Amino acid sequence: MSHAAAPERSAPFTASGLHAGARAMHKSRATLRNVGWLCVVAALLLNIVGIAAINTAPDPYESGYAQRQIVHLAVGLLAAVVVAVPHYQRWRRLSYPGMLIMLLLLVFVLVPWVPEVIVRPRNGARRWISLLVTDFQPSELAKIAYVLALANYLRFRRNYRRFLGLLLPLLLTFIPMGLVLIEPDLGTAMLFLPTLFAMLIAAGAKIRHLLIIIVLGLSMAPAMYPLLKPHQEDRIKAMIAQVRGDERYVNDIGYQGARAMTLVAAGRLTGVGREKARELAYYNHLPESHNDMIFAVICCSWGMMGALITWALFAVLCLGGILTAALCKDPFGRLVAVGLTAALFAQVTINNGMTVGLMPITGMTLPFVSYGGSSLVTAWLMIGLLFNIATRRPQYLSRHSFEFDEPSEDERYGVVAAS
């Protein structure tokens, strides 16, 4: 008497099937329909505005800087694709080594006996490494390396919810910030603290602790003034005089700021047009009209309408970054999105502020708009990372980022187990 064969057990109920099912439940899903496109489209439109403004500035128009910026844009788009394709968790594993390499490069540009063929000082600053065909500015990539390393550190910790737990994140911030200040590059150095505070707030740090740090920092600011370079002190003096209406420095240390404000005011509501703006920039001898002061050229050419369009595009870009962070449940991805968005927002604020006379001149470029290879490629690397995070949908059964339970007795009394 023959017996029917026992039915074969289905794969999902085997050990391997259960493991495969568990992996599928926790696997990150990718989609091209995401809010990251807001960042990409806004960045592309800002590039178009920037190329048009660079082509309006007098010296770059004659030297073909706009054509070079198009080449920089192509390189930047390629770099964005490179960082957007692999899962962003792979960049997390490289965050600490990447930060170490950036710190070594920041030290390298400061070594005085490095040949000028490799590191050539410009206006007393040592920021660039020559790559023969172009120059490379380590401080630009250091911004991204810093965000990745800090996000990696904060992602599964909670000691930063105590005041003393903020000391290590501050130390991690002051090291690259100090090296950039020594170059000197005050503008880039000013980006680190706003980025740190934004990431700490997103991670759940207590606002009162951050306010205490801000108050302590402001109280110590006068003591740090003697440590500034002479030209940095001059720029602060020029800004204060400019705000007071004092014209003593308009032809001296306040020349660049005064020329920029003159061009901004000349644009009025709708601008004077491209040709007239080029003439005004030429005869006013605006320094760095294609680079740091590109926003003045925009305001002169297209007036307040041009400024509003530029600000609107940056607002859309930052909105895309904020939505990317809000939709990401992974703590590392959320912190990276917040950090990159905060760095871009702070850079725009500083650049526009110094152009209209509300902040001292710091040599800060306007992201996606100013001329420069390192600046543009770095900005597109940021967009690539934001798009990477936006592309990955939250994992199934994943916990929301930074959900904290009620503090235990140990935490209430400041005793926290090592994580």
Helices and strands as residue ranges (DSSP letters): G 11-13, H 15-26, E 29-30, H 36-56, H 58-63, H 65-84, H 88-93, H 95-108, E 129-130, E 135-136, H 138-154, G 159-161, G 164-166, H 167-182, H 186-189, H 192-203, H 207-224, G 225-227, H 230-244, H 255-267, H 274-283, H 294-327, H 331-355, H 373-391, E 392-393, H 409-412
